[in-house]
Amino acid sequence: MIAEDDLLPYLRSDDRHGQLCALRSLKNSVIGHSDQKASYLDRGVLDDLLAIIGTPQDGVKDPISDECRIQAGVVLGSFAYSDPEISSRLFTSVTLSTLVKVLTQYSPPALLVASLRTLTTLLTLRLTPSLVQQFPDLSKSLSELISHYSAACFANYARQDVQVLTNLCTLVPLISPSHSSAQSVSSELTGPLFDLVYGSLKSSQTSGIVFDSKLKSTAILALAHVLTPTVAREIAAAGPKFTNPLLALLRASDTSTRLSAASLLTALYTSGKPEITSTSGVTRAPQITTLALTLVPTLMKLLDDAIAAPDHGRKCDPRILHTLAILCREGGDVTDRCVEAGLIKKIVSIIVQVAPNNHFASRRILESDGKLLSSSLLCLSALGLYNEDYRKAIIEAGALSVVVAVMNTANTPAIREVKIAACHVLRTLSRSVRLLRTTMVESGVVCGIVDLLGDAPSEEERPLLENVDNVGTEQEQMDDEPVHTTVTEVAAEEDEEEEDLEVRTAAMAAVCNLVLDFSPLRKPILDKGILPLVVSGARSRYTPLRLNSTWALKHMVFGDDMETKACVMSHLGFPLIIKLCDDKEIQVQEQALDFLRNLTARSETYIDMLFDNVGVDEVFRLVDSKLSLLPVPPIDESEQELLSTQPYYTKVIIAAAYIIVHIAAGYDRHRETVIAHETVLRKIVQLMRHENYEVRLACVWTIINLTWVEEPNRAPDDVASARQIHTVSPAGGQSSEQLQQEQSISSFAELYFADIYRRRAMTLVRLGAREQLEYLKQDPVLDVREKTKTAIYQMDSLVGRSSPSAEDEQDIEAGLSRGVEVAGGAMEIDSELHG
């Protein structure tokens, strides 16, 4: 034994034998004694331990040196397993780099186990955005280690190999906690993890690895974490040889094994290509839905067992609720089964047990139960995403008060995930117009939302809404499936950690539906000075935040509130929104184009502002490029995930087409501008046979608006144009000749505009629009057929073709009366809340 006063000198000496004795004495001294650990940390023992662990290896095995490294790793692990105050002192870049280095070079299995456990403990205590971003070679090293120890395990089952593999698999989700970081390591880790899982399932009738349920469950969870949709579809296509053993594990006696099997099967379920995606949920192939329904009883049984325990769910595994959330977020029968089983009330009961009286400020509660709280809230969010009755049930169960309490709790790292989940619940509840106008008005969510987004600007900085004589907007506002800053944060954003951006992104998603024109919370939120924060988010380099911020801006200009539009444009400006229209992320492009779509709807003034600030030719160049937008075909199977963005390309085309619809709904000079750009018109005509009915409908609306005949009280500036062409008044008083000219102006204006209308119609006929309309008379969608009748009637009336039948004329007149209700015959755009 070495005296305590002599331990540190021996640790720092070159005498390996003395160093080894000192490490063993240190281990015996600190294990179970937090005060001793704190004392040694104060004296700098951490640097000594890291220096020993990181001793350079020259390729020659040195048993004494290896044993020193192993003992140093064990001691470091003892420090890591202490209370959070001591563990947090170990969380430094030097510690992480030293432990990662152990994984990337030759290390004895015992040292690997000690280092992996320590790294796992530290990352569990405090997740980094992505360890693989800091250490790019880490995923490759883990892949090689998993492959090596898997082969060793299958060849000659050894307990130490199992320990290494178990800890490697446990580490995988921690080095890549976010979805984006998980996808970044997928290419390296999916192969070896699949081989490990498949090998363990295949040998289920033999001895060895199959009996280690912990390794099997951690390997399955690791594979589920890194699984990409492409790989998942390949696994699912392999048939029952992989899925049947997983289904059998749902009946295993070990809870962890059942849960891990359910998690992987859920990942396979959600990877199935959806057949229909609508506001009521996602519809998948029957066999895929059957698989999901098979998982619900297993997960509900695990949850019921946890609630029936003496702690009433306090120790419930968060992964149960997280897996249920993934299954339920697509709506349909799976969600119905869960609600029928009382899942909403069960979740709220767990939250009440964890945080009585909605008291979330306790650090102890957040550190021990933060994951359970966040998973519970995420599951509530998923349950109510597509069903109004379920949202009502969530409110009646008291979940809104929980959300408000969470959002108004002081910001700490421990509550970050809980606040993100609370934002998701708020986003789900705000999809209900009724709840938005009633229950949520007095809920107190406004202050919490603004605090999450960042510090509100001072009264001096906060721009006041000015009463500007401007115009209106419009478009779809409610989305399907898909994200804190000061006003001056643009330069400081590079230093902002990803977790802060994730909180802002989730809060911004909640904001989207709260700022719609019919929301009573719109004015209180804007009065809090949130607009500069939203515009700042639209400039963010973090794509999810940029997407949700652009979405919120789109909703701010929805409706006819001219003051809000003027205020938004004074902060945003046209250059930024045009830049967002060409964003690298296709979904951001969609939202930016929808912003312009809303801005120009029934709004001649903003059409002029768009042309003046951007340029007429540039506007049509932008629209032309979007109407031509097609996804790039995948080069090989590894790029099949590109196909998942296909629906967004169609949405971009729809948004771009409706910009033309709204420009054509302006004054006659705006319609003339559209007619002058035949390249865009040709694209519109070609798209009249697009597979998506909304694209076809937008194209027909373009024809209706371009062939619209103004009433006699047409726009004054158009009449002035006719007057200027017809005559120029002389200086001085009116002569008899001038009076005669004035009397003839009205008849001339009619002839002038009649010629313009006919010329427009002839241009459309020449471009093939009339032929396409004839084809659309048989369209499977009723709305398209009805609008087609109106378009044909207007066009034929202008070019002098035969009259429609009496039955068609009745339908056409009804359509015309509906079209006149909005400017120039432009349509009221459908709307759907942000999901």
N, C-alpha and C positions, 0 to 999 in steps of 0.2 A: 504493500500500500504506500502511496505517496501522500504526504501531508497536503492539505488544501492550499497552503501558501506556496507550495512548490509546484502545483499543477501547471500553472500557466507557463513558467519557464521551461518545463519539460515539453509542453505542447509546441513551444516555439524552437526547440532544439532540433539538431539534425540526427540525434540518436533515435533511431526507429524503435528500438526495444524500450527505451525510456518513454518515448512518445506513446507507444502502445499501452504501457502500464498507466500512464497519466490519463489516457482516454478511458480506460476501464474504471479507474478511480472516479473520474468525472461523471461517468455514466451512473455509477452507484450513488454518487453524491446528489445528483439533480433529479433523478427519477422520483416523482411524487412530491417534490419540494419546490413549489412555485417561487418562494422567496429566494432560494438558492439560485434558481434559473435567472431571476431578475438581477441578482448580485453579479453573477458571472457575465451576463450581457453588458452590465455597466462597466465591467473591466475589460471588455473587448474580446470575449471568447468567440464571438460569431466569426470574426475575421480569421481566427486561428483554425476553426473547424472548416471553413470554406477553403482555406489554403491547403489543408491536408486532403480534403476530398478532391480538390482540383489538381493534385500533384500530377505533373506531366508524365504520360506513359510512353516509354520508348519501344514498346513492343516486346520487351523481355519481362516474363512473369517474375514478380518479386513477392513471395508469400507474406513477408512482414509488412511491406508497403501496402499490399492489398488489404491486409487485416486492419491496418491503421485507417485506411479509407473507409472500410466497412464500419469500424467502431465510431469514427467521426460522423458517418451517416446516421447511425443509430442514435447518437447523442443529439444530433441536429433534429432528428425526428422527435425526440423527447421534448425538445424546446417547442417544436411546432404543435405538439398535442396538448399544450398548456392552455390556460385561459386566453381569451382573445387579445388582451393587452400585451401579453408576452409574444403570442404568435404574430401579431401585427408588426412587431419590431424586426421579425425575420423577413418580412416582405420587402425586399430590396432588389434592385436590378442585378446586383452582384450575386445574391442568393439564387435568383432564377437562372442566371446564365451559368452558374457553377453546376446546378442540378441538371440543367439541359445538356451541359457538356458531358455529364456522366452517361447520358443516353446516346450520345453521338460518337463515343469512342469505346475502346475495350474496357469493360468493367465486369467484375465478378458478379454472379447472380445475386448474392447477398447484398452487395452495394446497390445493385439495380432496384431490388425490393425496397431497401431503406430510402433511396432517393425518390423513387416513384411514390411511396407513401407520403413522404414529406411534401413533395410537389403537389400531390393531390390534396393534402390537408391545407396547404397555403392557398391553393386556387379555390377550394371550397369556401375558405374564409373570406376571400376577396377575389372575385372573378376579374380577370383582365379582359379587355375587349377581344383580343385574340392573341394567344401566345405564339401561334404560328406566323403571325405577321412580324413579331419581334425576332423570331428565330426561324427563318424560311426552311432550313434543313431539318427541322424537328419532325415534320410529318413523314419525310423519307426515312429517317432513323427509326421512328416508331413502326413503320411498315416493315422494315428489315428485321427488327426485333420480334414483331409478331409472327412473321413468316418463320424465322429461325426457331423460336421456342415452340411454335405450333408443330413443326416437323419433329422436334425433339420429343414433344409430349405424345404424339401419336406413335412414334417409334418405340419409345421407352418411357412409360409414364413415371415421372418423378415429381415429388411434392414441390420442390423448389421451382421447377419449370412452371408448374401450375400457379404458384404464387406470383412469379414474374408476369405471366400472361394475364392473370386476374387484375393486377395493378396496372398493366399497360392498357387493358380495355377500360378500366375505371377512369383512366386519365383522358381518354379520347374525347368525351363530351366536354371536358373542362378546358382543353386547349383551344376549343373552337365553340364557344357557347352560343354565338349568334348564328342565324341561318346562313348568312353570307360566308362567315368563316368556316362553317361546317362544309359548305359546298366547295370551298377552296382546298380542303384536305381530302375530299372524296376520292379524287383520282388515285391518290397514293394509298389510301387505307381501305377502300371498299373491297378490293381483291383479297388481301390477306384475311380480313375480318370475315368475308363470306366463306372462304376456305375453312376457317376455324369453326364457324357456326355449322356449316354443312357437314364438316367432318364429325363434329360432336353429335349431330342429329343422326347421321348415318350409322354411327357406332353405338346407337342407343341400346342395342341388345347385348352389348359386350361390356366388359369391365373397363376400368380406367377412367378416362376423362369424363365420360358420361355421368359418373357418380359425383363429380364436383359441380353441384348445382350453382354455386356462386360464380365460378368461371363461366359456366354456360349462360347464366342470366346476364352477367356483365358484358360478355361478348355479343349477345343478341342486342342488348341496349346500345352498345357502341355501333353496331352495324345499322340499327334503326336511325341513329343520330346522323350518320354521314351518308345515308342513302339518298341518291339523286332520283328524280322521277324516271330518267332513262334506265338506270340500273334496276330500279324497282320493277319497271315493266318487263325487263328481261327476266328477272327472277320469277315474277308472276307467270310469265309465259312458259317457264320451265315445267309448269304443271304441278301435280300433287306430290311429286317426290320431295319437294322442299316444303310446301305449305301444309301437307298432312301431318308430318312430325311436329310442326309448330302448333297446329290445332290440337294435337294430342297433349302438348305441354300445357294447354289451358286447363287440363284436369290434374295437373301435377299437385302433389301435396305441399310443395314449397311455394309460399306466396310470391317470393321474388321471381321464381321461374315463370309462374303464371303471368305475372305482370310484364315481364320482359317479352314473353311470347306475344302477349296482346299488343305491346308497343310496336313490335316489328310487323305484325299483321296489320296494324293500323297504318303504318307507313306504306305497306303494300296496297292497302285499300285506297288511300288518298292519292296514290300515284296513278290509279286507273284513269284513263282519259274520259272526262265528263261528256255525256251525250247532249245534255241540255243544261245551260246555266241561265237562271232567271231570278226575278226578285223573290220567288218562293223557295229557292234553294238550287242545289246542284243535283242533277239526275245522272246516275251512272248505270252501267250495264247490270242486269238483274243478278248475275252471279257475284258481282263485286258488292252489291248491296246486301246480298245474303251473307257474305263474309263479315260485313260490318255488324249486321244484326246478331251474328254468332258471338261477337265479342262483348256485346252489351251485358248479357247475364253474368259473364265472368267478372267484368269490371264492377258491376253493381254489387255482386256478392262480396268482392274484396272491400268495397266501400262500406257495405252494411256491417261486415265483420269489424272494421275499424271503428265505426260509430258505436257498436255494441260493446266495445272494450271498456274497461273501467274508466279510462280517460275520456270517453265519449268523443273520440275522433281527434283528440289533440295530437296523437302520434300517427295519424293517417299518412300514408306514403303520398307525397304530392304528385308522384307520377301517375297515380290512379286518376286523379282529376284532370291532370294534363292530357292524358290519353283520351279521356272522355271528351275533353274540349276539342281535340282534333277531330274526333268522330262526329261531333255534333255541329261543327261550324259550317257544315254544308246543308243543314236542314234535312227535311224529309222524314222517312220512317224511323231512322236511327234516333233523331231528336225526339220524335213522338214517343218512342218506347222509353227513353230516359225520363221524360217529363211524367209519363204515366206511372213510372216507378218512384215518383216523388223526389227526383234528383234536386230540384230547386230548393225545396225545404231542407233537405239533408245538407246541402252546401251551406245554407245560411246558418243552420245549427252548428256546423263545424266552426264557422267564423265567430259565432257567439261564444263558443267554448274557448277559442284561442284568444279573442280580445273582447272580454265582457264590456258592455256599455260603450262599444266602439272606441275603446281606448287603445290607440295604436302608437302612442308616443314612447312606450316602454322599449328601451333598447333590447332588453332581454327577450321580449316577445318577438321583436322583428328579427333578431339574430337567430332565434331557435325555430320560429314558425313563419318566417318571411316567405319561404317557398310554398308552404301550404296555403297561406293567404293569397298569394299571387295566382296559384293554380286554381284555387276556388273561384276567384273573381273572373279569371279567363274562361272557366267553364260556364259561369253565368252569362258571360258575354256571348259565348257560342250558342247557348240555348235560345237566346232571344233574338238572334240575328235576323231570322226570316219570319218570325211569327208574332203577330200583335198580341195574341192571347198570352203567349209565354212572357212577353215583356210586362204585361199587366201583372202576371203571377210573380215576376221578379220584384216588381214594385210592392205588391201586397205582402211579400215575404220580408220586407224591410231592407232590401239590398241597397236602395238609393241612399239611405242614411249612412250606411257603411262606406259607400263611395265618397260621399261628401266629407266624412270624417277622415278618410285616408288622404284625400286631396288637400285638406286643410291642415294636415300634420306637417310639422317642420321637416324640411328636406335633410335627409341623412343618407349615406350610402346604403344603409340597411333597408330603407323603405323604397328604394328606387324601383325594384321589380314590382312591388305592391302598387305603387302609384301608376306604373305603366298599365298594369292589369285593370286598375280602377278607371283609367281613361278609356280602355276598351269597353268596359261596361257602359260608361257614359255614352260612348259612340253608338252602341247598340240601342240603348234606350232612346236616344235622340232620333232614331230612324222612325219613331212613332210621332206623327204630327199631333195626335191627341195628347200624348204625354208631354210633348214639347210645349204645348200651349197651356197645360194644366199643372200636373204634378211637379214638373221640373222648374217651373217659374220661381217658386219660393224655396228651392232646395239648397241654395247657397253655393252652387257650383262655379259661379263666375269668378270669384276671388281665387279659388283653387286653380282654375284653368290658367289665369293670368300669371299666377306665381310659378306654375310649372313651365310656362313659356319663357319666363325671365322677368327681370325688373321692368315694370311699366315706366314709361317716360314721365318726367315731371310735368307739372301743369304748363310750364313755359315751353317745353318741348312738344307737348301734345297738340297737334293741329286741330283746329276747330272746323266743324263741318260748315262750309259756306253755302249759301243759297244761290247755286249757280243754275242758270236756265239751260239745263242739259236734257239728256234723253234716257231711254230705257233699254232693257236687256232681256235675255232669256235663254233657256236651254235646259237640258236634263241635269238634275241635281241630286239624285240619290243613287249611290253606286252599289255594286255587288261586292263581291269579295275584294288585295288589294288585293304614324310614323311620326333652352331657356337662354335665352339670350337677351342681352341689352340691345338697345337700338343701335349702338355703335360697335357691334361685335364682329363686323365683317373681317377686320384685320386679325382679330383674336381667335377666329374660328379654327384655325389650324391647330391651336393648342387645346381645343375642347375635346374631351374624351368621348369615345363612342357611346358610353352609357348615358352621358348627359344628352347627347343627340337623340338617343332612343326615347328618352323621356319626353323631349320636346316633340318628337315625331308622333308619339302616342297622343300627347295633348293636342297637337294640331289636327289629328284625325277627329278628335272629339269636337274641336271648334267648327269643323266643316258644316255640320248640320245645325249648329247653334246660331249661325250668322245668316241663315236663309231669311228672305224678306218676311215670311209669315211667322218667324220665331220671336216670341216676346223677349228672349234673351239677347237678341241682336243688338239693340241699342245699349243695354248695360255693358255688354262686352266691348263694343266700339268706344263707349265712353271711358272705359278703363285704359284706353290707349293701346289696344292690341294690334291695330293696323300696321304700325312700323315693325312690330315683331313678326307679323305674317310676311310682310315684304322682305324682311331680312331672311326669313326661312326660305323664301323663293330664290334667294341668291346662294343658298348653302351648297357646298360641294357634296354634302351627304344626300344621296339620291332619295331615300324615303322621306326625309324632311322637306326636300325641294318639291317632291310630288304632292305631299299633303298640303303644303303651303299654297301651291298653285291651285289646288282643289278648293281651298278655303277662299282664295281670291275670286275664283269663278263663282262661288256661291254668294259672295258679297255683292257682285254686280248682277245677280239674278233678281228680276222684278223691275219695278218702275221708280225706285227711290233714287231720284236724280242727285240728291245731296251726297248720298253714299257713293254713287258712281264717281262723282266729281272728286270726292276725297280720295277714293282708291286710286284714281288715275294721277292725282297730284303726287302721291307717294310712289306709285309703281312706274309710271312712264311707259311709253310705247317701246323704246329700245329693249327693255328687259323682257317684256312679254313676247316680242318677236324673237328674241334670243331663245326663250323657253320653247317656242314653237319648233325650233330646230335642235332641241335638246337631244343628247345621246340616248336618253331613256325614252322609249316609245310612249309610255304611259304619261310622262310629263308633257310630251308633245300633245297628247290627246286633251289633257286638262287646259293647256295654254290655248289651244285652238277653240275649245269650248268657252274659254274666257272671252275671246273675240266674238264668238257666236252669240253669247249673252249680251255683250257690249253693243253689238250692231242690231239686235232684234228690235224692231219697231222704233228705231232711233236714227233718224236721218242726220241729226247733229253729230253723233259719234261716228257715223259712216264718213262724214266729211272730215272729222278729226283724224280718223284712221288714214284716210287718203293724204291729208295735209302733212301728217307727221311721219308717215312711213313711205308714202309715194304710191300712186295708183298701180304702176307697173310692178313694184315690189310686192304689193299685196296680192296681185294676181299671180305673180311668180311663186309666192309662197303657197297659195292655194293649189296651183297647178302641180307643184312638187308633191303635195300631200295626196291629191287625187290619183297620182301615179304610184303611190306608195304600195309596195308589195314586199313581203318578207323574203329575205335572201334564202334560197334553198339550201338545206344542210349539205355540207360536203360529204360527210359520212355519218354513220350511226352515232358517233360520239357527239354530234352536234344536233341530235334530234330534239333537244330541249328548246331549240329555236322555234319549233313549231308551236310551243306553248304560248308564244306571243301573238299567234295568228289573230285572235279576236281583237287585240288592241290595234292592229293595222286597220281592221274594218272600222273600228270606232274613230280612228283618226280620219278616215275617208268621210265618215258621216259628219263629223264636226266641220271639216273643210267644206263639204257640200252645203251645209246649212249657213256658213258664212256667205256663200253666193246667194242662197235663198233670201237672206236678210238684206243683202245689198240690193237685190232685185226687188225687194219690197219697199225700197225707198222712193225717192222722187224719180221722175222720168229720166233725168240726166244720169242718175245712178244706174238705171236699167240700160241706158245707152252705153255706159262704161262696160257693163257686162257683155253686151252684144259686140262691142269692139274687140273683145279678147276671145277670138274664136278658138284658140288652143284650149282654153278652159271649157268652153261650150262643147267642144268635141269630146272631151273627157266625160262631161256630164251625160252626153248622149250615149256614150259607150257604157257608162255605169248603169244605164237603165235596165240592163239585164244582169246586174250583179246578183249573187246568190242571197245576199242579205236584204230583207225587205225594207229595212230602214234606209239603206242606200238608195234603193229604187224609189222610195217615197220622197226622199229629199230631191232627187232628180226631177220627179214630176212636179213638186212644188216650185222648183226653179222655172219650169216651163209655164206654170200657172202665173207666176209673178211677172215673167217677161212678157206675157201676152195680156196682162191685166190692162183694162181700159179705165182710165181715171174718170171720176165723176166730174161734172162741170165745175165744181169748186176745187179744182186741182191746185197743186202747190203754186203760190204766187210767183215764185222764181221761174217756174216753167212757162206760165203765161207771159211773164216779162220777156222771156226769150223769144216767144212768138211775136210779141209787139215790136221788139228790136229788129227782128228780121223784116217785118212788114213795112215799118215806117220810122222815120226820125223826125221828131217835132222840131219846127223852126224856133228860133229865139223870139221872144216877145209874145203878143197875144195870139189867140187861136183864129185862124182864117176859116172861111166856109169850107175850103178844101180839106183843112185839117179835121173839121167836125165830121165831114163825110168819111174821112179815113177812120176816125174813132168808131163810127157806126159799123164799119165793115170789119173791125178787128175781131169781133166775136166769131163771125162766120169763118174768117181766115184761120183763126186759132184752131177751130174744129177741123178744118181741112189739113192744117199743118200737123196736128197730132194724129189724125187718122192716117196720114201718110207714114208717120214714124211708126205707129203701131203695126201697120201692114208690112212695112219693111222688116221689122223685128220678126214677125211671124214667118215671112218668106225666108229669112236667114235661118231660122230654126228648121224649116222644112228642108232647105238645101243641105243642112248638116245631118239630116236623117232623123230628126226628133219625131216627125209625124209617123214614120214607119215603126219606130220603137213604141210609140204610144198605142198603136194598133195591136202590137204584140202584148202590151200590158193590160189590154182589155180582158184578157183571160188570166190575169195574175191570181195566184191562190189566196192572196191576202185581200180582204174586202176593202180596207182603207185605200190600198193602192188602186184597186179597180175604180172606186168612187172618185178619187182625185184624178184618175186618168180620164174619166168622162168629162170632168170640168176642163181639163187641159185641152182635150180634143175639141170641145165646144168653142172655147175661146179662140183657139188657133184657126179652126175652120171658119169662124165668123169673120176673122180678119182677112183670110185669103180667099173668101168667097166660095167655100165648098158647100155641099148639100147639108140640109138641116138634119139634126138627130131625130130619132123617133120620139113620140109623145112621152113614152115611159122614161126614156133616157133624159128628156128635157126636164121632167120633174126632178129627177135626181140631181141634174146639173144645177138647176136653180137653187135647190136646197144646199148644194155644195157652195155655190156662189154666196149665198147669204151667210154661211159660216165663215167663208174666207174674208168677207168684207169686215168682219168684226175685229180683225187685226190689220195692221198697216199693210196696205198694198196686197192683201191676200196672203200674207205670210202666215204660216201656221203657228199655233200655240205648241211649243215644244214639250214633249213628254218629260217627266221629271222623276228621278229616283234618288233617295237619300244615300249619303256616303255610308258604305258598309265597312 
